[in-house]
């Protein structure tokens, strides 16, 4: 019997006393450094702003080449006036001739205007 008590006594782990400084109480939160998270957030914000600027630059570059690709100066829009919220009238110059175009949701009408030297006085 003595032997079993001796073995049991040897297998019992000895615990070291815990200092009060190392014990976290239930109401206390551990100190956490947010420096790395803040730096990551700032870098992500800078990256998103750079991506937005690059996207706007590419959009302007693509739209400029698409809209001005066929600019051979053979057609000019001289005037554009709204007649109503759903209709417009355009005065165009196409290869020296003036054309009046009226546009609405239902129809499109065009009239070739005479050149200045073709107008005769009455």
N, CA, C and O atoms as a printed pandas DataFrame, in Angstrom:
     atom_number atom_name residue_name chain_id  residue_number  x_coord  y_coord  z_coord
0              1         N          UNK        A               1    0.796   -1.176    0.000
1              2        CA          UNK        A               1    0.000    0.000    0.000
2              3         C          UNK        A               1    0.839    1.239    0.000
3              4         O          UNK        A               1    0.476    2.264   -0.577
4              5         N          UNK        A               2    1.882    1.141    0.606
5              6        CA          UNK        A               2    2.810    2.237    0.683
6              7         C          UNK        A               2    3.387    2.548   -0.684
7              8         O          UNK        A               2    3.652    3.699   -1.033
8              9         N          UNK        A               3    3.565    1.519   -1.416
9             10        CA          UNK        A               3    4.151    1.679   -2.732
10            11         C          UNK        A               3    3.181    2.416   -3.650
11            12         O          UNK        A               3    3.599    3.276   -4.426
12            13         N          UNK        A               4    1.901    2.093   -3.573
13            14        CA          UNK        A               4    0.919    2.769   -4.418
14            15         C          UNK        A               4    0.797    4.227   -4.049
15            16         O          UNK        A               4    0.567    5.069   -4.916
16            17         N          UNK        A               5    0.944    4.533   -2.806
17            18        CA          UNK        A               5    0.899    5.933   -2.414
18            19         C          UNK        A               5    2.140    6.657   -2.890
19            20         O          UNK        A               5    2.066    7.831   -3.251
20            21         N          UNK        A               6    3.272    5.989   -2.899
21            22        CA          UNK        A               6    4.516    6.597   -3.368
22            23         C          UNK        A               6    4.472    6.865   -4.859
23            24         O          UNK        A               6    4.944    7.907   -5.313
24            25         N          UNK        A               7    3.907    5.935   -5.636
25            26        CA          UNK        A               7    3.795    6.136   -7.086
26            27         C          UNK        A               7    2.825    7.263   -7.371
27            28         O          UNK        A               7    3.063    8.107   -8.235
28            29         N          UNK        A               8    1.746    7.263   -6.645
29            30        CA          UNK        A               8    0.763    8.313   -6.845
30            31         C          UNK        A               8    1.350    9.661   -6.470
31            32         O          UNK        A               8    1.031   10.663   -7.110
32            33         N          UNK        A               9    2.170    9.713   -5.484
33            34        CA          UNK        A               9    2.770   10.970   -5.066
34            35         C          UNK        A               9    3.787   11.445   -6.088
35            36         O          UNK        A               9    3.950   12.650   -6.279
36            37         N          UNK        A              10    4.473   10.522   -6.749
37            38        CA          UNK        A              10    5.461   10.904   -7.756
38            39         C          UNK        A              10    4.790   11.399   -9.052
39            40         O          UNK        A              10    5.339   12.255   -9.746
40            41         N          UNK        A              11    3.627   10.869   -9.366
41            42        CA          UNK        A              11    2.971   11.253  -10.614
42            43         C          UNK        A              11    2.208   12.558  -10.507
43            44         O          UNK        A              11    1.802   13.125  -11.522
44            45         N          UNK        A              12    2.014   13.027   -9.330
45            46        CA          UNK        A              12    1.322   14.304   -9.162
46            47         C          UNK        A              12    2.251   15.406   -9.635
47            48         O          UNK        A              12    3.395   15.505   -9.192
48            49         N          UNK        A              13    1.740   16.243  -10.552
49            50        CA          UNK        A              13    2.553   17.337  -11.090
50            51         C          UNK        A              13    2.623   18.444  -10.069
51            52         O          UNK        A              13    1.665   18.788   -9.376
52            53         N          UNK        A              14    3.794   18.963  -10.028
53            54        CA          UNK        A              14    3.968   20.097   -9.130
54            55         C          UNK        A              14    3.623   21.363   -9.914
55            56         O          UNK        A              14    4.113   21.571  -11.024
56            57         N          UNK        A              15    2.802   22.175   -9.343
57            58        CA          UNK        A              15    2.417   23.414  -10.010
58            59         C          UNK        A              15    3.204   24.558   -9.422
59            60         O          UNK        A              15    3.497   24.609   -8.227
60            61         N          UNK        A              16    3.532   25.474  -10.308
61            62        CA          UNK        A              16    4.262   26.649   -9.835
62            63         C          UNK        A              16    3.238   27.703   -9.449
63            64         O          UNK        A              16    2.166   27.786  -10.047
64            65         N          UNK        A              17    3.556   28.471   -8.493
65            66        CA          UNK        A              17    2.604   29.514   -8.085
66            67         C          UNK        A              17    2.435   30.543   -9.211
67            68         O          UNK        A              17    3.416   30.932   -9.845
68            69         N          UNK        A              18    1.219   30.976   -9.457
69            70        CA          UNK        A              18    0.902   31.938  -10.509
70            71         C          UNK        A              18    0.936   33.325   -9.911
71            72         O          UNK        A              18    0.344   33.597   -8.866
72            73         N          UNK        A              19    1.662   34.210  -10.617
73            74        CA          UNK        A              19    1.726   35.590  -10.140
74            75         C          UNK        A              19    0.421   36.298  -10.495
75            76         O          UNK        A              19   -0.239   35.951  -11.475
76            77         N          UNK        A              20    0.073   37.253   -9.722
77            78        CA          UNK        A              20   -1.170   37.975   -9.949
78            79         C          UNK        A              20   -1.097   38.831  -11.206
79            80         O          UNK        A              20   -2.138   39.157  -11.776
80            81         N          UNK        A              21    0.102   39.208  -11.658
81            82        CA          UNK        A              21    0.267   40.042  -12.845
82            83         C          UNK        A              21   -0.149   39.273  -14.104
83            84         O          UNK        A              21   -0.681   39.873  -15.038
84            85         N          UNK        A              22    0.083   37.962  -14.143
85            86        CA          UNK        A              22   -0.182   37.148  -15.325
86            87         C          UNK        A              22   -1.636   36.701  -15.442
87            88         O          UNK        A              22   -2.034   36.189  -16.489
88            89         N          UNK        A              23   -2.423   36.880  -14.412
89            90        CA          UNK        A              23   -3.808   36.440  -14.421
90            91         C          UNK        A              23   -4.676   37.538  -15.014
91            92         O          UNK        A              23   -4.620   38.688  -14.580
92            93         N          UNK        A              24   -5.487   37.173  -16.022
93            94        CA          UNK        A              24   -6.405   38.133  -16.625
94            95         C          UNK        A              24   -7.745   37.947  -15.944
95            96         O          UNK        A              24   -8.294   36.847  -15.889
96            97         N          UNK        A              25   -8.242   39.023  -15.440
97            98        CA          UNK        A              25   -9.539   38.942  -14.785
98            99         C          UNK        A              25  -10.640   38.964  -15.843
99           100         O          UNK        A              25  -10.394   39.299  -17.002
100          101         N          UNK        A              26  -11.814   38.615  -15.445
101          102        CA          UNK        A              26  -12.921   38.503  -16.383
102          103         C          UNK        A              26  -13.279   39.838  -17.023
103          104         O          UNK        A              26  -13.660   39.851  -18.194
104          105         N          UNK        A              27  -13.179   40.926  -16.339
105          106        CA          UNK        A              27  -13.587   42.222  -16.851
106          107         C          UNK        A              27  -12.491   42.910  -17.665
107          108         O          UNK        A              27  -12.783   43.869  -18.380
108          109         N          UNK        A              28  -11.272   42.462  -17.582
109          110        CA          UNK        A              28  -10.169   43.100  -18.296
110          111         C          UNK        A              28  -10.027   42.508  -19.688
111          112         O          UNK        A              28  -10.190   41.303  -19.874
112          113         N          UNK        A              29   -9.721   43.358  -20.671
113          114        CA          UNK        A              29   -9.443   42.904  -22.030
114          115         C          UNK        A              29   -7.950   42.997  -22.267
115          116         O          UNK        A              29   -7.307   43.917  -21.763
116          117         N          UNK        A              30   -7.393   42.086  -23.007
117          118        CA          UNK        A              30   -5.958   42.158  -23.278
118          119         C          UNK        A              30   -5.645   43.336  -24.195
119          120         O          UNK        A              30   -6.467   43.727  -25.023
120          121         N          UNK        A              31   -4.466   43.887  -24.040
121          122        CA          UNK        A              31   -4.006   44.996  -24.870
122          123         C          UNK        A              31   -3.690   44.478  -26.269
123          124         O          UNK        A              31   -2.873   43.572  -26.435
124          125         N          UNK        A              32   -4.344   45.062  -27.273
125          126        CA          UNK        A              32   -4.134   44.638  -28.652
126          127         C          UNK        A              32   -3.636   45.834  -29.442
127          128         O          UNK        A              32   -4.150   46.942  -29.290
128          129         N          UNK        A              33   -2.648   45.617  -30.273
129          130        CA          UNK        A              33   -2.125   46.688  -31.111
130          131         C          UNK        A              33   -2.881   46.706  -32.438
131          132         O          UNK        A              33   -2.933   45.696  -33.138
132          133         N          UNK        A              34   -3.455   47.834  -32.777
133          134        CA          UNK        A              34   -4.195   47.982  -34.022
134          135         C          UNK        A              34   -3.347   48.654  -35.097
135          136         O          UNK        A              34   -3.873   49.038  -36.142
136          137         N          UNK        A              35   -2.079   48.798  -34.868
137          138        CA          UNK        A              35   -1.198   49.480  -35.816
138          139         C          UNK        A              35   -1.139   48.745  -37.153
139          140         O          UNK        A              35   -1.222   49.384  -38.202
140          141         N          UNK        A              36   -1.002   47.438  -37.142
141          142        CA          UNK        A              36   -0.916   46.664  -38.382
142          143         C          UNK        A              36   -2.234   46.740  -39.154
143          144         O          UNK        A              36   -2.218   46.873  -40.377
144          145         N          UNK        A              37   -3.352   46.659  -38.474
145          146        CA          UNK        A              37   -4.653   46.745  -39.137
146          147         C          UNK        A              37   -4.874   48.126  -39.728
147          148         O          UNK        A              37   -5.447   48.249  -40.810
148          149         N          UNK        A              38   -4.429   49.166  -39.036
149          150        CA          UNK        A              38   -4.566   50.536  -39.526
150          151         C          UNK        A              38   -3.715   50.750  -40.778
151          152         O          UNK        A              38   -4.179   51.357  -41.743
152          153         N          UNK        A              39   -2.488   50.263  -40.769
153          154        CA          UNK        A              39   -1.607   50.391  -41.933
154          155         C          UNK        A              39   -2.187   49.624  -43.117
155          156         O          UNK        A              39   -2.147   50.119  -44.243
156          157         N          UNK        A              40   -2.716   48.448  -42.890
157          158        CA          UNK        A              40   -3.335   47.651  -43.948
158          159         C          UNK        A              40   -4.538   48.379  -44.534
159          160         O          UNK        A              40   -4.730   48.374  -45.750
160          161         N          UNK        A              41   -5.349   49.003  -43.686
161          162        CA          UNK        A              41   -6.515   49.739  -44.140
162          163         C          UNK        A              41   -6.104   50.948  -44.987
163          164         O          UNK        A              41   -6.723   51.208  -46.020
164          165         N          UNK        A              42   -5.083   51.683  -44.574
165          166        CA          UNK        A              42   -4.607   52.851  -45.322
166          167         C          UNK        A              42   -4.060   52.421  -46.684
167          168         O          UNK        A              42   -4.340   53.072  -47.691
168          169         N          UNK        A              43   -3.286   51.336  -46.727
169          170        CA          UNK        A              43   -2.751   50.858  -48.003
170          171         C          UNK        A              43   -3.871   50.400  -48.933
171          172         O          UNK        A              43   -3.802   50.633  -50.140
172          173         N          UNK        A              44   -4.881   49.765  -48.400
173          174        CA          UNK        A              44   -6.023   49.337  -49.198
174          175         C          UNK        A              44   -6.784   50.548  -49.745
175          176         O          UNK        A              44   -7.224   50.535  -50.895
176          177         N          UNK        A              45   -6.938   51.574  -48.940
177          178        CA          UNK        A              45   -7.615   52.793  -49.375
178          179         C          UNK        A              45   -6.835   53.478  -50.493
179          180         O          UNK        A              45   -7.432   53.937  -51.467
180          181         N          UNK        A              46   -5.523   53.553  -50.369
181          182        CA          UNK        A              46   -4.681   54.144  -51.412
182          183         C          UNK        A              46   -4.788   53.327  -52.697
183          184         O          UNK        A              46   -4.858   53.893  -53.788
184          185         N          UNK        A              47   -4.800   52.013  -52.575
185          186        CA          UNK        A              47   -4.941   51.149  -53.751
186          187         C          UNK        A              47   -6.279   51.347  -54.450
187          188         O          UNK        A              47   -6.331   51.387  -55.679
188          189         N          UNK        A              48   -7.357   51.470  -53.688
189          190        CA          UNK        A              48   -8.678   51.687  -54.283
190          191         C          UNK        A              48   -8.768   53.036  -54.986
191          192         O          UNK        A              48   -9.371   53.137  -56.055
192          193         N          UNK        A              49   -8.179   54.063  -54.401
193          194        CA          UNK        A              49   -8.174   55.385  -55.038
194          195         C          UNK        A              49   -7.363   55.338  -56.328
195          196         O          UNK        A              49   -7.778   55.905  -57.338
196          197         N          UNK        A              50   -6.211   54.670  -56.305
197          198        CA          UNK        A              50   -5.400   54.534  -57.522
198          199         C          UNK        A              50   -6.157   53.763  -58.601
199          200         O          UNK        A              50   -6.082   54.119  -59.777
200          201         N          UNK        A              51   -6.874   52.729  -58.224
201          202        CA          UNK        A              51   -7.664   51.953  -59.180
202          203         C          UNK        A              51   -8.785   52.802  -59.784
203          204         O          UNK        A              51   -9.058   52.698  -60.980
204          205         N          UNK        A              52   -9.427   53.626  -58.985
205          206        CA          UNK        A              52  -10.488   54.501  -59.480
206          207         C          UNK        A              52   -9.931   55.535  -60.466
207          208         O          UNK        A              52  -10.546   55.801  -61.499
208          209         N          UNK        A              53   -8.778   56.115  -60.150
209          210        CA          UNK        A              53   -8.154   57.093  -61.048
210          211         C          UNK        A              53   -7.755   56.424  -62.355
211          212         O          UNK        A              53   -7.965   56.996  -63.425
212          213         N          UNK        A              54   -7.191   55.240  -62.293
213          214        CA          UNK        A              54   -6.793   54.515  -63.501
214          215         C          UNK        A              54   -8.012   54.172  -64.352
215          216         O          UNK        A              54   -7.958   54.270  -65.578
216          217         N          UNK        A              55   -9.112   53.770  -63.709
217          218        CA          UNK        A              55  -10.331   53.440  -64.432
218          219         C          UNK        A              55  -10.894   54.671  -65.143
219          220         O          UNK        A              55  -11.302   54.579  -66.300
220          221         N          UNK        A              56  -10.922   55.818  -64.467
221          222        CA          UNK        A              56  -11.400   57.047  -65.100
222          223         C          UNK        A              56  -10.510   57.449  -66.267
223          224         O          UNK        A              56  -11.015   57.880  -67.303
224          225         N          UNK        A              57   -9.202   57.317  -66.120
225          226        CA          UNK        A              57   -8.263   57.649  -67.197
226          227         C          UNK        A              57   -8.511   56.767  -68.417
227          228         O          UNK        A              57   -8.563   57.262  -69.542
228          229         N          UNK        A              58   -8.663   55.467  -68.197
229          230        CA          UNK        A              58   -8.892   54.556  -69.314
230          231         C          UNK        A              58  -10.254   54.817  -69.965
231          232         O          UNK        A              58  -10.374   54.727  -71.187
232          233         N          UNK        A              59  -11.272   55.135  -69.177
233          234        CA          UNK        A              59  -12.588   55.425  -69.732
234          235         C          UNK        A              59  -12.533   56.658  -70.620
235          236         O          UNK        A              59  -13.111   56.666  -71.707
236          237         N          UNK        A              60  -11.839   57.704  -70.166
237          238        CA          UNK        A              60  -11.712   58.915  -70.978
238          239         C          UNK        A              60  -10.927   58.633  -72.253
239          240         O          UNK        A              60  -11.281   59.130  -73.322
240          241         N          UNK        A              61   -9.874   57.846  -72.151
241          242        CA          UNK        A              61   -9.057   57.538  -73.321
242          243         C          UNK        A              61   -9.859   56.735  -74.342
243          244         O          UNK        A              61   -9.791   57.024  -75.537
244          245         N          UNK        A              62  -10.612   55.737  -73.898
245          246        CA          UNK        A              62  -11.410   54.909  -74.803
246          247         C          UNK        A              62  -12.538   55.727  -75.420
247          248         O          UNK        A              62  -12.784   55.625  -76.621
248          249         N          UNK        A              63  -13.224   56.531  -74.623
249          250        CA          UNK        A              63  -14.347   57.299  -75.150
250          251         C          UNK        A              63  -13.873   58.376  -76.120
251          252         O          UNK        A              63  -14.569   58.665  -77.093
252          253         N          UNK        A              64  -12.723   58.967  -75.887
253          254        CA          UNK        A              64  -12.190   59.990  -76.792
254          255         C          UNK        A              64  -11.870   59.381  -78.154
255          256         O          UNK        A              64  -12.188   59.986  -79.178
256          257         N          UNK        A              65  -11.260   58.222  -78.194
257          258        CA          UNK        A              65  -10.921   57.598  -79.470
258          259         C          UNK        A              65  -12.169   57.064  -80.165
259          260         O          UNK        A              65  -12.224   57.056  -81.394
260          261         N          UNK        A              66  -13.160   56.620  -79.418
261          262        CA          UNK        A              66  -14.373   56.081  -80.031
262          263         C          UNK        A              66  -15.196   57.203  -80.669
263          264         O          UNK        A              66  -15.698   57.037  -81.781
264          265         N          UNK        A              67  -15.344   58.349  -79.982
265          266        CA          UNK        A              67  -16.189   59.411  -80.492
266          267         C          UNK        A              67  -15.508   60.235  -81.584
267          268         O          UNK        A              67  -16.191   60.788  -82.446
268          269         N          UNK        A              68  -14.211   60.327  -81.567
269          270        CA          UNK        A              68  -13.514   61.159  -82.540
270          271         C          UNK        A              68  -12.761   60.345  -83.577
271          272         O          UNK        A              68  -11.865   60.868  -84.239
272          273         N          UNK        A              69  -13.097   59.121  -83.724
273          274        CA          UNK        A              69  -12.395   58.250  -84.648
274          275         C          UNK        A              69  -12.681   58.635  -86.100
275          276         O          UNK        A              69  -11.763   58.647  -86.920
276          277         N          UNK        A              70  -13.911   58.943  -86.429
277          278        CA          UNK        A              70  -14.260   59.270  -87.807
278          279         C          UNK        A              70  -14.349   60.765  -88.044
279          280         O          UNK        A              70  -15.229   61.204  -88.784
280          281         N          UNK        A              71  -13.487   61.554  -87.458
281          282        CA          UNK        A              71  -13.540   63.002  -87.562
282          283         C          UNK        A              71  -12.825   63.460  -88.834
283          284         O          UNK        A              71  -11.657   63.844  -88.792
284          285         N          UNK        A              72  -13.534   63.416  -89.965
285          286        CA          UNK        A              72  -12.926   63.847  -91.219
286          287         C          UNK        A              72  -13.458   65.204  -91.658
287          288         O          UNK        A              72  -13.219   65.618  -92.793
288          289         N          UNK        A              73  -14.163   65.894  -90.798
289          290        CA          UNK        A              73  -14.666   67.248  -91.021
290          291         C          UNK        A              73  -15.665   67.356  -92.169
291          292         O          UNK        A              73  -15.908   68.464  -92.648
292          293         N          UNK        A              74  -16.252   66.254  -92.630
293          294        CA          UNK        A              74  -17.241   66.330  -93.700
294          295         C          UNK        A              74  -18.633   66.653  -93.161
295          296         O          UNK        A              74  -19.514   67.049  -93.924
296          297         N          UNK        A              75  -18.841   66.487  -91.856
297          298        CA          UNK        A              75  -20.137   66.766  -91.256
298          299         C          UNK        A              75  -19.930   67.537  -89.955
299          300         O          UNK        A              75  -19.112   67.158  -89.116
300          301         N          UNK        A              76  -20.684   68.626  -89.804
301          302        CA          UNK        A              76  -20.621   69.432  -88.588
302          303         C          UNK        A              76  -22.030   69.667  -88.074
303          304         O          UNK        A              76  -22.962   69.856  -88.855
304          305         N          UNK        A              77  -22.179   69.655  -86.773
305          306        CA          UNK        A              77  -23.452   70.026  -86.158
306          307         C          UNK        A              77  -23.359   71.512  -85.867
307          308         O          UNK        A              77  -22.606   71.934  -84.990
308          309         N          UNK        A              78  -24.132   72.311  -86.610
309          310        CA          UNK        A              78  -24.090   73.761  -86.425
310          311         C          UNK        A              78  -24.916   74.183  -85.221
311          312         O          UNK        A              78  -24.460   74.984  -84.405
312          313         N          UNK        A              79  -26.132   73.649  -85.102
313          314        CA          UNK        A              79  -26.986   73.972  -83.963
314          315         C          UNK        A              79  -27.837   72.775  -83.588
315          316         O          UNK        A              79  -28.136   71.911  -84.413
316          317         N          UNK        A              80  -28.216   72.750  -82.327
317          318        CA          UNK        A              80  -29.084   71.687  -81.805
318          319         C          UNK        A              80  -30.001   72.330  -80.781
319          320         O          UNK        A              80  -29.533   72.897  -79.794
320          321         N          UNK        A              81  -31.309   72.245  -81.009
321          322        CA          UNK        A              81  -32.275   72.874  -80.107
322          323         C          UNK        A              81  -33.369   71.879  -79.740
323          324         O          UNK        A              81  -33.851   71.145  -80.602
324          325         N          UNK        A              82  -33.766   71.846  -78.467
325          326        CA          UNK        A              82  -34.901   70.990  -78.088
326          327         C          UNK        A              82  -36.221   71.692  -78.407
327          328         O          UNK        A              82  -36.399   72.863  -78.075
328          329         N          UNK        A              83  -37.125   70.991  -79.038
329          330        CA          UNK        A              83  -38.458   71.519  -79.309
330          331         C          UNK        A              83  -39.424   71.165  -78.184
331          332         O          UNK        A              83  -40.300   71.953  -77.825
332          333         N          UNK        A              84  -39.252   69.989  -77.646
333          334        CA          UNK        A              84  -40.026   69.518  -76.503
334          335         C          UNK        A              84  -39.126   68.534  -75.761
335          336         O          UNK        A              84  -38.014   68.261  -76.213
336          337         N          UNK        A              85  -39.578   68.006  -74.651
337          338        CA          UNK        A              85  -38.717   67.048  -73.940
338          339         C          UNK        A              85  -38.375   65.797  -74.746
339          340         O          UNK        A              85  -37.388   65.120  -74.462
340          341         N          UNK        A              86  -39.202   65.494  -75.760
341          342        CA          UNK        A              86  -38.970   64.269  -76.514
342          343         C          UNK        A              86  -38.628   64.515  -77.975
343          344         O          UNK        A              86  -38.594   63.562  -78.753
344          345         N          UNK        A              87  -38.377   65.746  -78.375
345          346        CA          UNK        A              87  -38.024   66.014  -79.773
346          347         C          UNK        A              87  -36.939   67.080  -79.852
347          348         O          UNK        A              87  -36.859   67.976  -79.012
348          349         N          UNK        A              88  -36.109   66.960  -80.880
349          350        CA          UNK        A              88  -34.981   67.875  -81.096
350          351         C          UNK        A              88  -34.952   68.285  -82.560
351          352         O          UNK        A              88  -35.470   67.579  -83.426
352          353         N          UNK        A              89  -34.339   69.433  -82.827
353          354        CA          UNK        A              89  -34.105   69.869  -84.193
354          355         C          UNK        A              89  -32.615   70.163  -84.331
355          356         O          UNK        A              89  -32.015   70.795  -83.462
356          357         N          UNK        A              90  -32.025   69.700  -85.429
357          358        CA          UNK        A              90  -30.591   69.839  -85.675
358          359         C          UNK        A              90  -30.380   70.575  -86.988
359          360         O          UNK        A              90  -31.116   70.367  -87.952
360          361         N          UNK        A              91  -29.376   71.434  -87.020
361          362        CA          UNK        A              91  -28.928   72.048  -88.258
362          363         C          UNK        A              91  -27.522   71.527  -88.517
363          364         O          UNK        A              91  -26.594   71.820  -87.764
364          365         N          UNK        A              92  -27.372   70.752  -89.587
365          366        CA          UNK        A              92  -26.101   70.122  -89.929
366          367         C          UNK        A              92  -25.542   70.729  -91.208
367          368         O          UNK        A              92  -26.276   71.238  -92.056
368          369         N          UNK        A              93  -24.232   70.659  -91.318
369          370        CA          UNK        A              93  -23.581   71.008  -92.575
370          371         C          UNK        A              93  -22.838   69.769  -93.045
371          372         O          UNK        A              93  -21.915   69.291  -92.386
372          373         N          UNK        A              94  -23.259   69.257  -94.202
373          374        CA          UNK        A              94  -22.662   68.042  -94.747
374          375         C          UNK        A              94  -22.067   68.390  -96.102
375          376         O          UNK        A              94  -22.791   68.666  -97.059
376          377         N          UNK        A              95  -20.752   68.374  -96.172
377          378        CA          UNK        A              95  -20.006   68.684  -97.387
378          379         C          UNK        A              95  -20.479   69.974  -98.036
379          380         O          UNK        A              95  -20.684   70.021  -99.249
380          381         N          UNK        A              96  -20.654   71.010  -97.246
381          382        CA          UNK        A              96  -21.025   72.330  -97.751
382          383         C          UNK        A              96  -22.516   72.566  -97.833
383          384         O          UNK        A              96  -22.930   73.721  -97.932
384          385         N          UNK        A              97  -23.338   71.550  -97.796
385          386        CA          UNK        A              97  -24.794   71.697  -97.851
386          387         C          UNK        A              97  -25.357   71.659  -96.435
387          388         O          UNK        A              97  -24.881   70.912  -95.580
388          389         N          UNK        A              98  -26.382   72.482  -96.204
389          390        CA          UNK        A              98  -27.015   72.515  -94.889
390          391         C          UNK        A              98  -28.260   71.638  -94.904
391          392         O          UNK        A              98  -29.049   71.661  -95.849
392          393         N          UNK        A              99  -28.413   70.871  -93.842
393          394        CA          UNK        A              99  -29.533   69.945  -93.711
394          395         C          UNK        A              99  -30.209   70.221  -92.374
395          396         O          UNK        A              99  -29.548   70.333  -91.342
396          397         N          UNK        A             100  -31.533   70.328  -92.406
397          398        CA          UNK        A             100  -32.317   70.515  -91.196
398          399         C          UNK        A             100  -32.968   69.179  -90.857
399          400         O          UNK        A             100  -33.674   68.610  -91.690
400          401         N          UNK        A             101  -32.742   68.667  -89.645
401          402        CA          UNK        A             101  -33.276   67.368  -89.226
402          403         C          UNK        A             101  -34.089   67.553  -87.957
403          404         O          UNK        A             101  -33.632   68.161  -86.990
404          405         N          UNK        A             102  -35.319   67.012  -87.979
405          406        CA          UNK        A             102  -36.161   67.016  -86.798
406          407         C          UNK        A             102  -36.320   65.579  -86.323
407          408         O          UNK        A             102  -36.652   64.687  -87.104
408          409         N          UNK        A             103  -36.083   65.370  -85.057
409          410        CA          UNK        A             103  -36.101   64.019  -84.483
410          411         C          UNK        A             103  -37.116   63.982  -83.352
411          412         O          UNK        A             103  -37.185   64.897  -82.532
412          413         N          UNK        A             104  -37.900   62.919  -83.320
413          414        CA          UNK        A             104  -38.789   62.652  -82.193
414          415         C          UNK        A             104  -38.773   61.154  -81.951
415          416         O          UNK        A             104  -38.069   60.413  -82.635
416          417         N          UNK        A             105  -39.550   60.716  -80.979
417          418        CA          UNK        A             105  -39.583   59.284  -80.688
418          419         C          UNK        A             105  -40.261   58.498  -81.795
419          420         O          UNK        A             105  -39.956   57.322  -81.995
420          421         N          UNK        A             106  -41.163   59.123  -82.507
421          422        CA          UNK        A             106  -41.936   58.419  -83.518
422          423         C          UNK        A             106  -41.295   58.517  -84.902
423          424         O          UNK        A             106  -41.285   57.534  -85.643
424          425         N          UNK        A             107  -40.763   59.675  -85.260
425          426        CA          UNK        A             107  -40.283   59.857  -86.626
426          427         C          UNK        A             107  -39.025   60.708  -86.684
427          428         O          UNK        A             107  -38.601   61.315  -85.700
428          429         N          UNK        A             108  -38.442   60.728  -87.887
429          430        CA          UNK        A             108  -37.252   61.509  -88.184
430          431         C          UNK        A             108  -37.475   62.153  -89.544
431          432         O          UNK        A             108  -37.737   61.462  -90.529
432          433         N          UNK        A             109  -37.370   63.470  -89.596
433          434        CA          UNK        A             109  -37.578   64.186  -90.860
434          435         C          UNK        A             109  -36.338   65.001  -91.169
435          436         O          UNK        A             109  -35.676   65.527  -90.273
436          437         N          UNK        A             110  -36.037   65.096  -92.459
437          438        CA          UNK        A             110  -34.876   65.866  -92.903
438          439         C          UNK        A             110  -35.261   66.721  -94.096
439          440         O          UNK        A             110  -36.098   66.332  -94.911
440          441         N          UNK        A             111  -34.635   67.903  -94.192
441          442        CA          UNK        A             111  -34.864   68.789  -95.330
442          443         C          UNK        A             111  -33.533   69.401  -95.719
443          444         O          UNK        A             111  -32.807   69.934  -94.879
444          445         N          UNK        A             112  -33.221   69.316  -97.008
445          446        CA          UNK        A             112  -32.003   69.898  -97.539
446          447         C          UNK        A             112  -32.262   71.367  -97.805
447          448         O          UNK        A             112  -33.153   71.715  -98.580
448          449         N          UNK        A             113  -31.487   72.231  -97.164
449          450        CA          UNK        A             113  -31.654   73.666  -97.342
450          451         C          UNK        A             113  -30.808   74.128  -98.528
451          452         O          UNK        A             113  -29.729   73.585  -98.762
452          453         N          UNK        A             114  -31.282   75.119  -99.276
453          454        CA          UNK        A             114  -30.488   75.608 -100.414
454          455         C          UNK        A             114  -29.260   76.382  -99.916
455          456         O          UNK        A             114  -29.279   76.952  -98.825
456          457         N          UNK        A             115  -28.204   76.396 -100.720
457          458        CA          UNK        A             115  -27.001   77.161 -100.384
458          459         C          UNK        A             115  -27.300   78.640 -100.538
459          460         O          UNK        A             115  -28.276   79.019 -101.185
460          461         N          UNK        A             116  -26.462   79.472  -99.946
461          462        CA          UNK        A             116  -26.681   80.912  -99.973
462          463         C          UNK        A             116  -26.695   81.458 -101.395
463          464         O          UNK        A             116  -27.507   82.330 -101.705
464          465         N          UNK        A             117  -25.823   80.970 -102.261
465          466        CA          UNK        A             117  -25.754   81.491 -103.624
466          467         C          UNK        A             117  -26.930   81.009 -104.482
467          468         O          UNK        A             117  -27.163   81.559 -105.559
468          469         N          UNK        A             118  -27.676   79.990 -104.028
469          470        CA          UNK        A             118  -28.828   79.496 -104.762
470          471         C          UNK        A             118  -30.114   80.226 -104.414
471          472         O          UNK        A             118  -31.116   80.088 -105.116
472          473         N          UNK        A             119  -30.095   80.999 -103.337
473          474        CA          UNK        A             119  -31.296   81.718 -102.909
474          475         C          UNK        A             119  -31.497   82.930 -103.831
475          476         O          UNK        A             119  -30.596   83.750 -104.008
476          477         N          UNK        A             120  -32.649   83.017 -104.387
477          478        CA          UNK        A             120  -32.964   84.151 -105.275
478          479         C          UNK        A             120  -33.921   85.069 -104.558
479          480         O          UNK        A             120  -34.804   84.623 -103.826
480          481         N          UNK        A             121  -33.741   86.334 -104.770
481          482        CA          UNK        A             121  -34.621   87.279 -104.138
482          483         C          UNK        A             121  -35.869   87.500 -104.992
483          484         O          UNK        A             121  -35.812   87.392 -106.217
484          485         N          UNK        A             122  -36.952   87.798 -104.373
485          486        CA          UNK        A             122  -38.216   87.978 -105.081
486          487         C          UNK        A             122  -38.386   89.424 -105.466
487          488         O          UNK        A             122  -39.394   89.787 -106.074
